[in-house]
Amino acid sequence: MGLRFRPVDSSFYDLLTASAEHLVTGASLLAQMLGDREHNAEVAAAMRDAEHAADETAHSLFKRATSSFVTPFDREDVYALGSALDDVMDHLDEAVEMILLYEVKVLPTQLSGQVEVLQRCAELTAASMPRLRTPAAMEEFWIEINRLENEGDRNHRRILAHLFSGEYKALEVLKLKDIAESMESAIDAFERVATIVEQIAVKET
């Protein structure tokens, strides 16, 4: 079997790590949005800035992948991973924007559990991206993200049960359900990131 040799280009790893670090910021801002009800507009503005910065990082990654003759792993996987990381940020931004635009005054305490899952996913992903140089050694990453996604699914079902318990008016149920589903989509997007990393590991082994 021939050896696969690819020149090391640290810029790809740096950009993917930067993309993941934006998610830590995004998850933190979402937590602030739930905890600081008096400064929603300021937090939402900070999230828009963070989402714009994440877009810029993603564009730099895609431009680098397009212009480079050799990539650290398959080019389509670079695009897929970069897009998946950007999708997470989009869902976090969506959740924050909905809280602002829907003018939700009281959020169910159960949502804080989802935010904790999102923060753990973001921190784990940011800590793991620099290890992409040896993806086969990242098994603990995708296993833990999968576990967190399962926890998020359970939280989401409990949130829906609470929303439909009769405690909320119909319009409030619709608003809160949208916000809860944005958070659920962000957690699912983290699992997509982990799945792509696992696929890269299989190809590179």
Secondary structure, DSSP 8 states (H G I E B T S, - for coil): ---------HHHHHHHHHHHHHHHHHHHHHHHHHH-GGGHHHHHHHHHHHHHHHHHHHHHHHHHHHH-SS-SS-HHHHHHHHHHHHHHHHHHHHHHHHHHHTT-----TTHHHHHHHHHHHHHHHHHHGGGGGSGGG-HHHHHHHHHHHHHHHHHHHHHHHHHTTSSS-HHHHHHHHHHHHHHHHHHHHHHHHHHHHHHHHHHH-
